[in-house]
Amino acid sequence: MNWASWSDFFAMGGYGFYVWGSYLVFLLCIIGEIVLIINRRRTLHKQLSLIHKATKQEMSNETTP
Protein backbone atom coordinates (compact mmCIF):
# COMPACT_ATOMS: atom_id res chain seq x y z
CA MET A 1 0.00 0.00 0.00
CA ASN A 2 1.18 3.47 -0.84
CA TRP A 3 -0.01 6.50 1.04
CA ALA A 4 0.27 10.05 -0.25
CA SER A 5 0.68 11.57 3.21
CA TRP A 6 0.89 10.73 6.91
CA SER A 7 -2.78 11.55 7.36
CA ASP A 8 -3.65 8.93 4.73
CA PHE A 9 -1.45 6.46 6.58
CA PHE A 10 -3.20 7.10 9.90
CA ALA A 11 -6.64 7.03 8.23
CA MET A 12 -5.84 3.55 6.79
CA GLY A 13 -8.35 3.87 4.00
CA GLY A 14 -11.21 4.62 6.39
CA TYR A 15 -10.31 1.83 8.84
CA GLY A 16 -7.85 3.84 10.91
CA PHE A 17 -10.06 4.04 13.98
CA TYR A 18 -10.44 0.24 14.05
CA VAL A 19 -6.77 -0.44 13.31
CA TRP A 20 -5.29 2.04 15.77
CA GLY A 21 -7.95 1.24 18.34
CA SER A 22 -6.96 -2.43 18.11
CA TYR A 23 -3.32 -1.55 18.64
CA LEU A 24 -4.26 0.58 21.65
CA VAL A 25 -6.32 -2.21 23.23
CA PHE A 26 -3.49 -4.67 22.61
CA LEU A 27 -0.96 -2.36 24.25
CA LEU A 28 -3.22 -1.76 27.26
CA CYS A 29 -3.66 -5.51 27.72
CA ILE A 30 0.08 -6.13 27.57
CA ILE A 31 0.82 -3.32 30.03
CA GLY A 32 -1.94 -4.56 32.34
CA GLU A 33 -0.55 -8.09 32.25
CA ILE A 34 2.94 -6.84 33.12
CA VAL A 35 1.56 -4.83 36.06
CA LEU A 36 -0.40 -7.85 37.31
CA ILE A 37 2.66 -10.09 37.08
CA ILE A 38 4.74 -7.59 39.06
CA ASN A 39 2.03 -7.35 41.75
CA ARG A 40 1.72 -11.14 41.97
CA ARG A 41 5.49 -11.43 42.35
CA ARG A 42 5.54 -8.86 45.18
CA THR A 43 2.69 -10.61 46.95
CA LEU A 44 4.39 -13.99 46.61
CA HIS A 45 7.63 -12.62 48.04
CA LYS A 46 5.76 -11.10 50.99
CA GLN A 47 3.91 -14.35 51.68
CA LEU A 48 7.08 -16.42 51.43
CA SER A 49 8.97 -14.09 53.77
CA LEU A 50 6.12 -14.30 56.30
CA ILE A 51 6.13 -18.10 56.08
CA HIS A 52 9.90 -18.14 56.47
CA LYS A 53 9.74 -15.86 59.52
CA ALA A 54 6.98 -17.94 61.09
CA THR A 55 8.86 -21.18 60.47
CA LYS A 56 12.07 -19.70 61.82
CA GLN A 57 10.27 -18.46 64.93
CA GLU A 58 8.54 -21.82 65.40
CA MET A 59 11.86 -23.65 65.13
CA SER A 60 13.46 -21.37 67.74
CA ASN A 61 10.48 -21.84 70.08
CA GLU A 62 10.77 -25.63 69.83
CA THR A 63 14.47 -25.68 70.64
CA THR A 64 14.27 -23.44 73.73
CA PRO A 65 13.23 -25.27 76.89
C-alpha positions as CSV (number, residue, x, y, z in Angstrom):
1,M,0.0,0.0,0.0
2,N,1.2,3.5,-0.8
3,W,0.0,6.5,1.0
4,A,0.3,10.0,-0.3
5,S,0.7,11.6,3.2
6,W,0.9,10.7,6.9
7,S,-2.8,11.6,7.4
8,D,-3.6,8.9,4.7
9,F,-1.4,6.5,6.6
10,F,-3.2,7.1,9.9
11,A,-6.6,7.0,8.2
12,M,-5.8,3.6,6.8
13,G,-8.4,3.9,4.0
14,G,-11.2,4.6,6.4
15,Y,-10.3,1.8,8.8
16,G,-7.8,3.8,10.9
17,F,-10.1,4.0,14.0
18,Y,-10.4,0.2,14.0
19,V,-6.8,-0.4,13.3
20,W,-5.3,2.0,15.8
21,G,-7.9,1.2,18.3
22,S,-7.0,-2.4,18.1
23,Y,-3.3,-1.5,18.6
24,L,-4.3,0.6,21.6
25,V,-6.3,-2.2,23.2
26,F,-3.5,-4.7,22.6
27,L,-1.0,-2.4,24.2
28,L,-3.2,-1.8,27.3
29,C,-3.7,-5.5,27.7
30,I,0.1,-6.1,27.6
31,I,0.8,-3.3,30.0
32,G,-1.9,-4.6,32.3
33,E,-0.5,-8.1,32.3
34,I,2.9,-6.8,33.1
35,V,1.6,-4.8,36.1
36,L,-0.4,-7.8,37.3
37,I,2.7,-10.1,37.1
38,I,4.7,-7.6,39.1
39,N,2.0,-7.4,41.7
40,R,1.7,-11.1,42.0
41,R,5.5,-11.4,42.4
42,R,5.5,-8.9,45.2
43,T,2.7,-10.6,47.0
44,L,4.4,-14.0,46.6
45,H,7.6,-12.6,48.0
46,K,5.8,-11.1,51.0
47,Q,3.9,-14.3,51.7
48,L,7.1,-16.4,51.4
49,S,9.0,-14.1,53.8
50,L,6.1,-14.3,56.3
51,I,6.1,-18.1,56.1
52,H,9.9,-18.1,56.5
53,K,9.7,-15.9,59.5
54,A,7.0,-17.9,61.1
55,T,8.9,-21.2,60.5
56,K,12.1,-19.7,61.8
57,Q,10.3,-18.5,64.9
58,E,8.5,-21.8,65.4
59,M,11.9,-23.7,65.1
60,S,13.5,-21.4,67.7
61,N,10.5,-21.8,70.1
62,E,10.8,-25.6,69.8
63,T,14.5,-25.7,70.6
64,T,14.3,-23.4,73.7
65,P,13.2,-25.3,76.9
